Amino acid sequence: MHLSNIYKAEKGLLRINFDIDEGKIISNMMVTGDFFLIPETKIILLERDLNGKRFEKDAIEDAIGRFYTTGVLTPSVTKDDFINAIMGAKP
């Protein structure tokens, strides 16, 4: 099943697209939008880490928490914005 969401953060827009299987395992995660990410290339790390995770809040929080430990900066977009954008995805 394909899920997607468009989420408005304080000063940015997150577009989330991914698939889940019957076991609610994430695949084909794509995070795009109109937001700043420094360095930009780190978004691949987040997408890669979310693939294979269960579509559950705890698993998403853990993956995003690890993402922020890599030294990435996301001015005006918070860890909670990413979590809410992903967890708010619908078919």
Secondary structure, DSSP 4 states (H G I P E B T S, - for coil): -EEEEEEEETTEEEEEEEEE-TT-BEEEEEEEEE---BSGGGHHHHHHHHTTSBSSHHHHHHHHHHHHTTT-B-TT--HHHHHHHHHT-B-
